[in-house]
Amino acid sequence: MTDGSTSGFPDPQWSSGGQRPPTAWPGGAPQPPTPPPPSPPQRSSAWWSSGGGHDPWRNPQTPAVLLHQTNGEPGPPLDPVPDPPAPGAAPRRSVGLAVTIVVALLAGALGGALGYLGASGGGTGHGVLGASATDKPKAADRAPESVSAVVKKALPSVVTILIRTDKMEGNGSGFVISSSGYILTNNHVAAAGSGGELKVAFSDGTTADATVKGTDPESDLAVLKVDKSGLTPIKFGDSDRIAVGDPVIAIGAPYGLSNTVTTGIISDLDRPVITGKDESSEAYMAAIQTDAAINHGNSGGPLLDGAGRVIGVNTAIRTADESGSDENSGGNIGLGFSIPINQAKRVADDIIQTGKARRTVIGATVDSSYDSTAGARINKVVGGGPADKAGLEDGDVIVRYDGQLVGSGTDLIAFVRKDAPGTVVPVEYERDGAKHSANVTLGAATQN
């Protein structure tokens, strides 16, 4: 879509809707001393009414990595991504540094940790101290551009994805992208429910069984399908027209708390990030970085712009505990990462139309052993591919991609996969000490 104000894909291909499960923590004001208070409410026994505490799908011994500026100081070696630059190198946008990124999916059980939520809230029937407020606060006007007004419109399009297998129960998040019942989420959310039961809970309290339409592990995206009518389309924004500092809103189900809203700003764009439990499930992304609170259970939920249009799919967080020794310690520290919606929408459209996603390629492999202060060295150019047609050769070092500095082979992979097949991208490269430039028309490879 070229108009960021439109609502997703054309019907019946695209629409959106979302709902929340019945709360497992009934609340209400306590009763006065007489008559005796009623019996306490009972928690729902439905399997999806419980929350969760950790993410069993992330192997703490094979953490994902975030690539970011370190003022020239090299980070630990990364495998299988290219080696970091030598010590003393000049600062650049991104070098390899191994850190723990927790994919923001939730599983397990909250137990009694949130029992206070059911017991608190509500008055006691006594009068309040001081005079009553007579003027309505200005913030209570809830203008159309206010966060509360934006959230009210977006909530029907946001869903909680409920997972149950013979080994665990948990949840992720998502949002409906079609009135035909298609829902976009993360691949690691859909994969967690493999062989088990997937349900989608909407904000009106209803649920529906979900099936997996298709997945793309290399971009960590998946499309689910539900048989439900009357879904509300989410509005799509344009992730190519956002800027650092723009306000954003994240909606999801952290720790099982459906329809939780957090706000923040865009902290960075095109941040190269790798997620995945191991090499076979690695996903590369040129991510939107945000300080809006994202936690376990937010995976697959929308990141909205100030007008309520989705601009990203919340996917991962950087945690304070890099060792991964404590699975319950990986909470929000203000470093969240989202897949740009233009990329996510393209992948989802491929899945819906063909059942598979196309992967954008440059037609070359990168040398993971290359050790330099900057650049991605081409290991092998595929004959007849995009790089070959643009005149690149084995051994060339790409130092800029579409105007952006390339710090490593990982940067290059992330940048390429963000763009659509057929995009013409200017690149700068070095060959035998001389600088050259070329325009590369990116190609596509169909996933297996």
Secondary structure, 3 states (H helix, E strand, C coil): CCCCCCCCCCCCCCCCECECCCCCCCCCCCCCCCCCCCCCCCCCCCHHHCCCCECCCCCCCCCCEECECCCCCCCCCCCCCCCCCCCCCCCCCCECCCCCEEECCEECCCCCCCHHHHHCCCCCCCCCCCCCCCCCCHHHHCCCCCHHHHHHHHCCEEEEEEEECCCCEEEEEEEECCCCCEEEECHHHHHHCCCCEEEEEECCCCEEEEEEEEEECCCCEEEEEECCCCCCCCCECCCCCCCCCCEEEEEECHHHCCCEEEEEEEEEEEEEEEECCCHHHCEEEEEEEECCCCCCCCCCCEEEECCCCEEEEEEEEECCCCCCCCCCCCCCCCCEEEEEHHHHHHHHHHHHHHCCCEEEECCEEECCCCCCCCCEEEEEECCCCHHHHCCCCCCCEEEEECCEECCCHHHHHHHHHHCCCCCEEEEEEEECCEEEEEEEECEEEECC
